[in-house]
Amino acid sequence: MPKILIWDIETSPIVAAVWGLFNQNINFESILDDWYIICAAWKWHGEDEVETSSVLDCKTRFKKDHKDDYHVVRKLHQVLKQADVLIAHN
């Protein structure tokens, strides 16, 4: 049987300086603050336990830079590479 992982992430918004609200094409120079991964959640198909990782899990990194998502990305990478099939939501 394949190992099926069901997963999702939450990201921060991109903050940009724009002149309008409708039908905007925003160039890279207008980005004031880029997005980062806030948290991730996943479970293996057929199992009940849902696991999570958050920028808050690594207090030392969070205190230095609340946008440092290294811990979340590293943990999620460890989980994703174990899967044969990935199911994500939006």
KAJOBEL-V27749 format. One record per run of one state. SS is the DSSP state (A for helix, B for strand, O for the rest). FROM is the first residue (numbers start at 1). TO is the last residue. If there is no record, write none. Layout:
# KAJOBEL-V27749
ss=[SS	SS]
from=[FROM	FROM]
to=[TO	TO]
This chain:
# KAJOBEL-V27749
ss=[O	B	O	B	O	A	B	O	B	O	B	A	O	A	O	A	O	B	O]
from=[1	4	12	15	17	28	31	34	37	45	51	55	58	59	65	70	81	85	89]
to=[3	11	14	16	27	30	33	36	44	50	54	57	58	64	69	80	84	88	90]
